[in-house]
Amino acid sequence: GQPEAALSRLLRACKLAPNVPEAIYNVGDIYLALEQFDAAETAASVAIKISPSMSAAHVLRVVALEGALRYEEALRASQRGLSQNPSHFGLQYEFARMLRLVGRLADAEAAFKKCTSPSFYHHSEGVRPSSIAYAHNEYAALLSQLGRNEDARKHWRKSVDVDPTFAQGWVNAASHEDGLEQSLGMYQRAVALSPGLVEGWINIGQVYYNSFRQDASYMGRALEAFERALAVKPQSSSALYSVARSRVDLCRWEGREALFEEVARRMRRDLARGSLLTTSLSLVYLLVYPIPDRLLLSAYAAKAASVHQTAAGLVRPDRPELASDSGGVVTVGYVSADLREHPVGLLFQAVPGMHDRSGFRVVCFALQAGPADDRVWSRIRAEADEVVDLSQLSLQQAVEQISLRRVDVLVDMNGYTQHGRPELFAARPARLGVSLLGFASSLQGAALDAIATDRVASPPEYAGDYTEGLAYLPGTHYLADHLRSWHTRRLASPSALPAVTKQQVGLRAGAFVLASFNQPFKVDPGVFRVWIRLLLRVPHR
């Protein structure tokens, strides 16, 4: 518990005996614990020079270079170590991790597959169950990144089968379990094993957060768990970002200015470290946070870079020419996770049936399938020419399904929202990629050619902030299925849809009502003050 004192004594010992690699290794290990990565790498290099076959020193050098964000050098360091000891488990594990970090995902998968094979680790000396558990955990993370969620789930379960005391494994396994009670039980087991495991508390909060529609009190419980995580580890960005998000959802505005100053400071640090996307930061909520615009764009640019790195590992099909170029029918593909009873689905549901079939073919690609009895999902399936369920497919399989249908214009209706898969657009399986309706911002990358928008949502003077072209629609880009609206349907059939009176919902007759049919995070103190000023000036409020 006194690393500085230990380091001082070790340095004195090394002066007395400068050629003892174990002592120099221990110096590097302490530097690593102190996050002095360059010093740790130097110590590891000295130890390796004295003893080239010292595998632990090779591992230390890889981890130190990773900490210094020198990923390509770290990869070469792992390869050098393996050349000295090809059967060393730790070096094979670090080799696989570094391949993933530099974007060589297919090679990383092969390396992890070897690392987690019993035929490999049974022949490595002194491999502990916890080390094998960590390898399964990292392999699962890679598979999840590749969109192979079922394979990922298997390896997360293997991590806790190999080592039931592996708290991080319980956290990750729980994140892919269905059911509130089951996942909560696994997270609680994780924090019981390791009370200081911040990810456990964050995920307990996330379970409550995701389930708040079942019980409104869950949002408060989520905030309590996130605050516990921040108390356990104040330097945890994920804990801070989760606290900020849930406080916005609960409209808890006390201390708002100081909170978001810290959020902005932490975002800049995480961007500089290259770690922002590994945190719990919501890219959607950034659109309503009081942070500088340039910081928001930087966060989206980091996401775009990650998207393209993943897409680079996919087999890219040949891009067809536009069908209209040869006088054929244009195939339009709409990609969305919200083709159901959801605001986007409700607004979009009439669109497939309104295309001119003499010139257009409509294919809807569902990133999440709606329930069989969902009326929006049923209508879209009835009115589109084809609906393809991509929800259970890997990214590669999804790209192949889109390419198979020779899509001319592929429309993104999610962007960086939950369940969106922007990698599909970065792989360019269609001739043109366009954003519509689902995400109110530029993606800050080359995945899309244009955004279908209007001059209010995307003022021309801000065009330079977009990496996509702005395709302005007349009036508004916002879709509304007015023919299916309650008002229009009631005019057509008053008896089928009787009017709702204010008294029926507990309001005084003649009362002036302001309503916002949005999630609370979209209401900020400024908007709320406007409402209050309006109400104070209305006589029958």
C-alpha positions as CSV (number, residue, x, y, z in Angstrom):
1,G,0.0,0.0,0.0
2,Q,3.0,2.3,-0.1
3,P,4.2,2.1,-3.7
4,E,6.4,5.2,-3.6
5,A,8.3,3.9,-0.6
6,A,8.6,0.5,-2.3
7,L,9.9,2.1,-5.4
8,S,12.5,4.1,-3.6
9,R,13.9,1.0,-1.9
10,L,13.9,-1.0,-5.1
11,L,15.8,1.7,-7.0
12,R,18.5,1.7,-4.3
13,A,18.7,-2.1,-4.5
14,C,19.1,-1.8,-8.3
15,K,22.0,0.6,-7.9
16,L,23.7,-2.0,-5.7
17,A,22.9,-4.9,-8.1
18,P,22.1,-3.4,-11.5
19,N,21.9,-6.7,-13.4
20,V,19.1,-8.5,-11.6
21,P,16.2,-8.6,-14.0
22,E,13.6,-9.5,-11.4
23,A,14.4,-6.4,-9.4
24,I,14.2,-4.2,-12.5
25,Y,10.9,-5.9,-13.4
26,N,9.5,-5.0,-10.0
27,V,10.5,-1.4,-10.5
28,G,8.6,-1.4,-13.8
29,D,5.6,-3.0,-12.1
30,I,5.4,-0.2,-9.5
31,Y,5.7,2.4,-12.2
32,L,2.8,0.8,-14.0
33,A,0.7,0.9,-10.8
34,L,1.5,4.6,-10.6
35,E,0.5,5.0,-14.2
36,Q,4.0,6.2,-15.2
37,F,3.8,4.2,-18.4
38,D,7.0,5.4,-20.1
39,A,9.1,4.7,-17.0
40,A,7.5,1.2,-16.7
41,E,8.3,0.5,-20.4
42,T,11.9,1.6,-19.9
43,A,12.3,-0.7,-16.9
44,A,10.7,-3.6,-18.8
45,S,13.1,-3.1,-21.7
46,V,16.1,-3.1,-19.4
47,A,14.9,-6.4,-17.8
48,I,14.4,-7.9,-21.3
49,K,17.9,-6.8,-22.4
50,I,19.4,-8.6,-19.4
51,S,17.1,-11.6,-19.8
52,P,15.6,-11.9,-23.2
53,S,13.5,-14.9,-22.3
54,M,11.8,-13.3,-19.2
55,S,8.2,-13.5,-20.3
56,A,6.8,-11.5,-17.4
57,A,9.0,-8.5,-18.5
58,H,7.7,-8.9,-22.1
59,V,4.1,-8.8,-20.8
60,L,4.9,-5.8,-18.6
61,R,6.3,-3.9,-21.6
62,V,3.2,-4.6,-23.7
63,V,0.9,-3.3,-21.0
64,A,3.0,-0.2,-20.4
65,L,3.0,0.6,-24.1
66,E,-0.7,0.2,-24.1
67,G,-1.1,2.5,-21.2
68,A,1.0,5.1,-23.1
69,L,-1.4,4.6,-26.1
70,R,1.4,3.2,-28.3
71,Y,-0.7,0.4,-29.6
72,E,1.3,-0.6,-32.7
73,E,4.5,-0.8,-30.6
74,A,2.6,-2.8,-28.0
75,L,1.6,-5.3,-30.7
76,R,5.2,-5.7,-31.8
77,A,6.3,-6.1,-28.2
78,S,3.9,-9.0,-27.8
79,Q,5.1,-10.6,-31.0
80,R,8.7,-10.3,-29.8
81,G,7.8,-11.9,-26.5
82,L,6.0,-14.8,-28.3
83,S,9.1,-15.4,-30.4
84,Q,11.0,-16.1,-27.2
85,N,8.2,-18.2,-25.7
86,P,5.5,-19.3,-28.1
87,S,3.5,-21.2,-25.5
88,H,3.3,-18.5,-22.9
89,F,-0.3,-17.9,-22.0
90,G,0.1,-14.3,-20.9
91,L,1.9,-13.2,-24.0
92,Q,-0.7,-14.9,-26.3
93,Y,-3.4,-13.1,-24.4
94,E,-1.7,-9.7,-24.8
95,F,-1.1,-10.5,-28.4
96,A,-4.8,-11.1,-29.0
97,R,-5.8,-7.9,-27.1
98,M,-3.3,-5.7,-29.1
99,L,-4.6,-7.1,-32.4
100,R,-8.1,-6.0,-31.4
101,L,-6.8,-2.6,-30.3
102,V,-5.2,-1.9,-33.7
103,G,-8.3,-3.0,-35.5
104,R,-7.1,-6.4,-36.8
105,L,-10.3,-8.0,-35.7
106,A,-10.1,-11.3,-37.7
107,D,-6.5,-11.9,-36.5
108,A,-7.6,-11.0,-33.0
109,E,-10.4,-13.6,-33.1
110,A,-8.0,-16.3,-34.2
111,A,-5.5,-15.3,-31.4
112,F,-8.3,-15.4,-28.7
113,K,-9.5,-18.7,-30.0
114,K,-6.1,-20.2,-29.5
115,C,-5.7,-18.5,-26.1
116,T,-9.0,-19.9,-24.7
117,S,-8.4,-23.4,-26.1
118,P,-7.7,-26.0,-23.3
119,S,-5.1,-27.7,-25.5
120,F,-3.1,-24.4,-25.4
121,Y,-3.4,-23.3,-21.8
122,H,-3.0,-26.7,-20.3
123,H,0.5,-26.8,-21.8
124,S,1.4,-23.4,-20.4
125,E,3.0,-23.2,-17.0
126,G,1.2,-21.8,-14.0
127,V,-1.9,-20.5,-15.7
128,R,-4.5,-19.6,-13.1
129,P,-8.2,-20.0,-13.6
130,S,-8.6,-16.2,-13.2
131,S,-6.3,-15.6,-16.2
132,I,-8.3,-18.0,-18.3
133,A,-11.5,-16.2,-17.2
134,Y,-10.0,-12.9,-18.3
135,A,-9.2,-14.3,-21.7
136,H,-12.8,-15.6,-22.2
137,N,-14.0,-12.2,-21.1
138,E,-11.9,-10.3,-23.6
139,Y,-12.8,-12.8,-26.4
140,A,-16.5,-12.2,-25.6
141,A,-16.0,-8.5,-25.9
142,L,-14.5,-8.9,-29.3
143,L,-17.3,-11.1,-30.5
144,S,-19.9,-8.6,-29.2
145,Q,-18.1,-5.9,-31.2
146,L,-18.4,-8.1,-34.3
147,G,-22.2,-8.4,-33.6
148,R,-22.0,-12.1,-32.7
149,N,-23.9,-11.7,-29.4
150,E,-24.8,-15.3,-28.9
151,D,-21.1,-16.4,-29.2
152,A,-20.2,-13.6,-26.9
153,R,-22.7,-14.7,-24.3
154,K,-21.2,-18.2,-24.3
155,H,-17.7,-17.0,-23.6
156,W,-18.9,-14.7,-20.8
157,R,-20.6,-17.6,-19.2
158,K,-17.4,-19.7,-19.7
159,S,-15.5,-17.0,-17.8
160,V,-17.5,-17.6,-14.6
161,D,-17.6,-21.4,-15.2
162,V,-13.8,-21.4,-15.2
163,D,-13.5,-19.1,-12.2
164,P,-16.8,-18.6,-10.1
165,T,-15.0,-15.8,-8.1
166,F,-14.4,-13.7,-11.2
167,A,-16.6,-10.7,-10.4
168,Q,-16.1,-8.9,-13.7
169,G,-17.3,-12.1,-15.5
170,W,-20.5,-12.1,-13.5
171,V,-21.0,-8.4,-14.5
172,N,-20.5,-9.2,-18.2
173,A,-22.6,-12.4,-18.1
174,A,-25.4,-10.6,-16.4
175,S,-25.4,-7.8,-19.1
176,H,-26.6,-10.4,-21.6
177,E,-29.2,-12.1,-19.5
178,D,-32.9,-11.5,-19.9
179,G,-35.1,-10.7,-16.9
180,L,-34.8,-8.1,-14.1
181,E,-34.4,-10.6,-11.2
182,Q,-31.9,-12.8,-12.9
183,S,-29.6,-10.1,-14.1
184,L,-29.9,-8.2,-10.8
185,G,-28.9,-11.3,-8.9
186,M,-25.8,-11.8,-11.0
187,Y,-24.7,-8.2,-10.5
188,Q,-25.3,-8.4,-6.8
189,R,-23.2,-11.5,-6.7
190,A,-20.4,-9.5,-8.5
191,V,-20.5,-6.7,-5.9
192,A,-20.6,-9.2,-3.1
193,L,-17.4,-10.7,-4.4
194,S,-15.9,-7.3,-5.0
195,P,-17.6,-4.4,-3.3
196,G,-15.3,-1.9,-5.0
197,L,-16.2,-3.2,-8.5
198,V,-17.6,0.0,-9.9
199,E,-18.9,-1.8,-13.0
200,G,-21.2,-3.9,-10.8
201,W,-22.8,-0.9,-9.2
202,I,-23.2,0.9,-12.5
203,N,-24.9,-2.1,-14.1
204,I,-27.2,-2.5,-11.1
205,G,-28.2,1.1,-11.7
206,Q,-28.6,0.3,-15.5
207,V,-30.9,-2.6,-14.8
208,Y,-33.2,-0.3,-12.7
209,Y,-32.8,2.5,-15.3
210,N,-33.9,0.2,-18.2
211,S,-36.9,-1.0,-16.2
212,F,-38.3,2.3,-14.9
213,R,-41.5,1.9,-17.1
214,Q,-42.4,-1.1,-14.9
215,D,-42.0,0.9,-11.7
216,A,-41.4,4.6,-11.6
217,S,-39.4,4.2,-8.4
218,Y,-36.7,2.3,-10.3
219,M,-35.3,5.6,-11.7
220,G,-34.5,6.8,-8.2
221,R,-33.0,3.4,-7.4
222,A,-30.9,3.7,-10.5
223,L,-29.5,7.1,-9.4
224,E,-28.7,5.7,-6.0
225,A,-26.7,2.8,-7.5
226,F,-24.8,5.2,-9.9
227,E,-24.0,7.5,-7.0
228,R,-22.7,4.5,-5.0
229,A,-20.5,3.7,-8.0
230,L,-19.1,7.3,-8.1
231,A,-18.5,7.1,-4.3
232,V,-16.6,3.8,-4.7
233,K,-14.5,5.2,-7.6
234,P,-14.7,9.0,-8.0
235,Q,-12.4,8.9,-11.0
236,S,-14.7,6.6,-12.9
237,S,-16.0,8.4,-15.9
238,S,-18.8,5.8,-16.4
239,A,-20.1,6.5,-12.9
240,L,-20.0,10.2,-13.5
241,Y,-21.8,10.0,-16.9
242,S,-24.4,7.7,-15.5
243,V,-25.1,10.1,-12.6
244,A,-25.4,13.0,-15.0
245,R,-27.8,11.1,-17.3
246,S,-30.1,9.9,-14.5
247,R,-30.2,13.4,-12.9
248,V,-31.3,14.8,-16.2
249,D,-34.0,12.1,-16.5
250,L,-35.3,12.9,-13.1
251,C,-35.1,16.7,-13.8
252,R,-32.8,17.0,-10.7
253,W,-31.3,20.3,-11.7
254,E,-29.5,21.3,-8.4
255,G,-25.8,21.7,-9.0
256,R,-26.3,21.3,-12.8
257,E,-23.7,23.8,-13.8
258,A,-20.9,22.3,-11.8
259,L,-21.9,18.8,-12.7
260,F,-21.7,19.5,-16.5
261,E,-18.5,21.4,-16.1
262,E,-17.0,18.2,-14.7
263,V,-18.7,16.1,-17.4
264,A,-17.1,18.3,-20.1
265,R,-13.7,18.2,-18.4
266,R,-13.8,14.4,-18.1
267,M,-14.9,14.0,-21.7
268,R,-11.9,16.0,-22.9
269,R,-9.6,13.8,-20.8
270,D,-11.3,10.6,-22.1
271,L,-11.0,11.8,-25.7
272,A,-7.3,12.5,-25.2
273,R,-6.8,9.0,-23.7
274,G,-8.9,7.3,-26.4
275,S,-11.2,5.8,-23.8
276,L,-14.4,7.8,-24.2
277,L,-16.3,5.1,-26.1
278,T,-15.5,2.5,-23.5
279,T,-17.6,4.5,-20.9
280,S,-21.3,4.7,-20.3
281,L,-21.6,8.1,-22.0
282,S,-24.9,8.3,-24.0
283,L,-24.2,9.9,-27.4
284,V,-27.9,10.7,-27.7
285,Y,-28.0,12.6,-24.4
286,L,-25.1,14.7,-25.5
287,L,-27.5,16.6,-27.8
288,V,-29.3,18.0,-24.7
289,Y,-26.3,18.4,-22.3
290,P,-25.0,22.0,-21.7
291,I,-21.6,21.3,-23.2
292,P,-19.7,23.1,-26.0
293,D,-20.7,22.1,-29.5
294,R,-17.2,21.4,-30.5
295,L,-16.9,18.8,-27.7
296,L,-20.0,17.1,-28.9
297,L,-18.7,16.9,-32.5
298,S,-15.4,15.5,-31.2
299,A,-17.2,12.8,-29.4
300,Y,-19.1,11.9,-32.5
301,A,-15.9,11.9,-34.6
302,A,-14.4,9.4,-32.1
303,K,-17.4,7.2,-32.5
304,A,-17.2,7.5,-36.3
305,A,-13.6,6.4,-36.2
306,S,-14.5,3.3,-34.2
307,V,-17.4,2.5,-36.5
308,H,-15.1,2.6,-39.5
309,Q,-12.5,0.5,-37.8
310,T,-15.1,-2.2,-37.2
311,A,-16.5,-1.9,-40.8
312,A,-13.0,-2.3,-42.2
313,G,-13.0,-5.9,-41.0
314,L,-16.1,-6.7,-42.9
315,V,-16.1,-8.1,-46.4
316,R,-17.4,-5.3,-48.5
317,P,-19.6,-6.2,-51.5
318,D,-19.3,-4.5,-54.8
319,R,-21.5,-1.4,-54.8
320,P,-24.1,-1.4,-57.6
321,E,-24.8,1.6,-59.8
322,L,-28.1,3.3,-59.1
323,A,-30.9,1.3,-60.7
324,S,-32.4,4.6,-62.0
325,D,-29.2,5.1,-64.1
326,S,-30.3,2.2,-66.3
327,G,-34.0,3.0,-66.2
328,G,-34.8,0.4,-63.6
329,V,-36.7,0.5,-60.3
330,V,-34.9,2.1,-57.4
331,T,-34.7,0.0,-54.3
332,V,-34.9,2.0,-51.1
333,G,-34.0,0.2,-47.9
334,Y,-35.1,1.7,-44.5
335,V,-33.0,0.5,-41.6
336,S,-34.4,1.0,-38.1
337,A,-34.6,-0.6,-34.6
338,D,-37.9,1.2,-34.1
339,L,-40.4,-0.3,-36.6
340,R,-43.0,-0.8,-33.9
341,E,-45.0,1.2,-31.3
342,H,-42.3,3.8,-30.9
343,P,-42.2,7.5,-31.8
344,V,-40.2,6.8,-34.9
345,G,-42.3,3.8,-35.9
346,L,-45.5,5.8,-35.4
347,L,-44.3,8.7,-37.6
348,F,-42.9,6.4,-40.2
349,Q,-45.6,3.7,-40.5
350,A,-47.4,5.2,-43.6
351,V,-44.2,5.9,-45.6
352,P,-43.6,2.4,-47.1
353,G,-47.1,2.4,-48.6
354,M,-46.8,5.9,-50.1
355,H,-44.0,5.1,-52.6
356,D,-44.8,5.1,-56.3
357,R,-44.4,1.4,-57.1
358,S,-43.7,2.1,-60.8
359,G,-40.4,3.6,-59.8
360,F,-39.6,2.3,-56.3
361,R,-39.3,-0.9,-54.4
362,V,-39.3,-0.6,-50.6
363,V,-37.4,-3.0,-48.3
364,C,-37.5,-2.4,-44.5
365,F,-34.6,-3.8,-42.5
366,A,-35.5,-4.3,-38.8
367,L,-32.6,-4.1,-36.3
368,Q,-35.2,-5.2,-33.8
369,A,-38.3,-7.1,-34.7
370,G,-41.6,-5.8,-33.3
371,P,-44.0,-8.1,-31.4
372,A,-46.4,-10.1,-33.6
373,D,-49.4,-8.2,-32.3
374,D,-47.8,-4.8,-32.6
375,R,-50.1,-2.7,-35.0
376,V,-47.2,-0.5,-36.3
377,W,-45.0,-3.5,-37.0
378,S,-47.9,-5.3,-38.7
379,R,-48.8,-2.3,-40.9
380,I,-45.1,-1.8,-42.0
381,R,-44.9,-5.5,-42.9
382,A,-48.1,-5.3,-44.9
383,E,-47.2,-2.2,-46.9
384,A,-43.4,-2.7,-47.6
385,D,-42.4,-4.9,-50.5
386,E,-40.2,-6.9,-48.1
387,V,-39.2,-6.8,-44.5
388,V,-36.0,-8.4,-43.4
389,D,-35.2,-9.1,-39.7
390,L,-31.6,-8.4,-39.0
391,S,-31.9,-8.6,-35.3
392,Q,-30.2,-11.9,-34.9
393,L,-27.5,-11.5,-37.6
394,S,-23.9,-10.5,-37.2
395,L,-22.7,-7.4,-38.9
396,Q,-21.2,-9.4,-41.7
397,Q,-24.4,-11.3,-42.3
398,A,-26.5,-8.1,-42.2
399,V,-24.2,-6.5,-44.8
400,E,-24.7,-9.6,-47.0
401,Q,-28.5,-9.5,-46.7
402,I,-28.6,-5.8,-47.7
403,S,-26.2,-6.4,-50.6
404,L,-28.2,-9.4,-51.8
405,R,-31.2,-7.1,-52.3
406,R,-29.2,-4.7,-54.5
407,V,-30.3,-1.7,-52.5
408,D,-29.8,1.7,-54.2
409,V,-30.5,4.1,-51.3
410,L,-30.1,2.9,-47.8
411,V,-31.8,5.0,-45.1
412,D,-30.5,5.2,-41.6
413,M,-33.2,5.9,-39.0
414,N,-31.1,5.4,-35.9
415,G,-27.7,7.1,-36.1
416,Y,-26.0,6.8,-32.7
417,T,-29.2,6.0,-30.8
418,Q,-29.7,2.7,-28.9
419,H,-29.6,-0.4,-31.1
420,G,-28.4,1.5,-34.1
421,R,-25.8,-0.2,-36.3
422,P,-24.0,2.5,-38.1
423,E,-21.3,0.0,-39.1
424,L,-23.7,-1.3,-41.7
425,F,-23.6,2.0,-43.5
426,A,-19.8,2.4,-43.1
427,A,-19.5,-1.0,-45.0
428,R,-21.3,0.7,-47.9
429,P,-23.5,-2.2,-49.1
430,A,-25.7,0.3,-51.0
431,R,-24.8,3.0,-53.5
432,L,-26.1,5.9,-51.3
433,G,-26.5,6.2,-47.6
434,V,-29.0,8.8,-46.2
435,S,-30.1,9.7,-42.7
436,L,-33.7,10.4,-42.0
437,L,-35.8,11.2,-38.9
438,G,-34.1,9.1,-36.2
439,F,-31.0,11.1,-35.2
440,A,-30.9,14.9,-35.0
441,S,-27.2,15.3,-35.8
442,S,-24.3,14.6,-38.1
443,L,-22.5,11.3,-37.5
444,Q,-19.2,13.1,-38.1
445,G,-17.9,10.3,-40.4
446,A,-18.1,9.2,-44.0
447,A,-20.7,6.5,-43.4
448,L,-23.6,8.6,-44.9
449,D,-23.8,10.7,-48.0
450,A,-26.6,13.0,-47.0
451,I,-29.1,13.9,-44.2
452,A,-32.7,14.5,-45.2
453,T,-33.5,17.6,-43.2
454,D,-34.9,21.1,-43.4
455,R,-33.5,24.7,-42.9
456,V,-34.8,24.9,-39.3
457,A,-33.3,21.6,-38.1
458,S,-30.0,22.2,-40.0
459,P,-29.5,25.9,-40.7
460,P,-27.4,26.5,-43.9
461,E,-24.9,28.5,-41.9
462,Y,-24.0,25.3,-39.9
463,A,-23.4,23.2,-43.1
464,G,-19.7,23.3,-42.4
465,D,-20.2,21.3,-39.2
466,Y,-21.7,18.4,-41.1
467,T,-19.7,15.6,-42.8
468,E,-22.8,14.7,-44.8
469,G,-24.5,16.7,-47.5
470,L,-27.7,18.5,-46.4
471,A,-30.7,17.4,-48.6
472,Y,-33.3,20.0,-47.7
473,L,-36.9,19.0,-47.9
474,P,-39.7,21.6,-48.4
475,G,-41.2,22.8,-45.1
476,T,-40.2,20.2,-42.6
477,H,-38.4,16.9,-42.7
478,Y,-40.5,15.6,-39.8
479,L,-42.9,12.9,-40.9
480,A,-46.4,12.7,-39.4
481,D,-49.0,10.1,-40.3
482,H,-51.8,12.6,-40.1
483,L,-54.3,10.3,-41.8
484,R,-54.0,7.9,-38.9
485,S,-54.0,10.6,-36.2
486,W,-56.6,10.5,-33.5
487,H,-58.1,13.8,-34.6
488,T,-58.5,12.7,-38.3
489,R,-59.9,9.3,-37.3
490,R,-62.4,10.9,-35.0
491,L,-63.7,13.2,-37.7
492,A,-64.2,10.2,-39.8
493,S,-65.9,8.1,-37.1
494,P,-67.0,10.2,-34.0
495,S,-68.8,7.3,-32.4
496,A,-65.7,5.0,-32.6
497,L,-63.4,7.5,-30.9
498,P,-65.4,9.6,-28.4
499,A,-63.8,12.9,-27.2
500,V,-61.8,12.9,-24.0
501,T,-62.8,15.7,-21.7
502,K,-60.5,17.5,-19.2
503,Q,-62.7,16.4,-16.3
504,Q,-62.1,12.8,-17.3
505,V,-58.4,13.2,-16.7
506,G,-58.7,15.3,-13.5
507,L,-58.5,18.8,-15.0
508,R,-60.7,21.7,-14.4
509,A,-63.1,22.6,-17.2
510,G,-61.7,25.6,-19.1
511,A,-58.2,25.0,-17.7
512,F,-55.3,26.0,-20.0
513,V,-53.1,22.9,-20.5
514,L,-49.4,22.8,-21.6
515,A,-48.2,19.3,-22.5
516,S,-45.0,17.8,-23.7
517,F,-45.1,14.2,-25.0
518,N,-41.4,13.7,-24.7
519,Q,-39.0,12.0,-22.3
520,P,-38.1,14.2,-19.4
521,F,-34.5,14.5,-20.4
522,K,-35.6,16.8,-23.2
523,V,-36.9,19.4,-20.7
524,D,-34.2,21.6,-19.3
525,P,-34.4,24.4,-16.8
526,G,-34.6,27.0,-19.5
527,V,-37.6,25.4,-21.2
528,F,-39.2,24.9,-17.8
529,R,-38.8,28.5,-16.9
530,V,-40.5,29.5,-20.2
531,W,-43.5,27.3,-19.3
532,I,-43.8,28.7,-15.8
533,R,-43.7,32.3,-17.2
534,L,-46.4,31.4,-19.7
535,L,-48.6,29.8,-17.1
536,L,-48.3,32.8,-14.8
537,R,-49.7,35.0,-17.6
538,V,-52.6,32.7,-18.5
539,P,-55.8,33.5,-16.5
540,H,-57.3,29.9,-16.4
541,R,-54.3,27.9,-15.7
